[in-house]
Amino acid sequence: MVATPINTSGERTDIIYGVENIIDFTIQSLLLVQYTFDVCTDSNGPSVILSSEKIKKAYYGLRKKGVKVRCVSDITDYNLSYCKQVMECAELRHLDGVSKFSTYSLSYILAPQIFNIFIIIHINVN
């Protein structure tokens, strides 16, 4: 069963397993974002964002609908080309030594805690 990100007033925690379920959940979650979307990621994050064409299109869709997308990442020689692509759909800033991948918006928090993202913990607590 795949959890669907919904705006509810009650507190809820969902754990999503499997790459395809995570991609689908991420896209559904991004569709809910209305105003701002903030990403804090390690140096692998920009390549993760761009690894799925579906997720990449969802990020571009945020920008098209006027959502302010901001990304903080550890920018290195290795990920520079990915960072340049991320800059097409998000404001990007460098922060040395970031070690986690987490995202925040006004409507939900999506927080995978490991780079090999096979699990997502979704928390809707404000």
Secondary structure, DSSP 8 states (H G I E B T S, - for coil): --------SS--EEEEESHHHHHHHHHHHHHH--SEEEEEE-TTHHHHHHHSHHHHHHHHHHHHTT-EEEEEE---TTTHHHHHHHTTTSEEEE-TT----EEEESS-EE---SSS-SEEEEE---
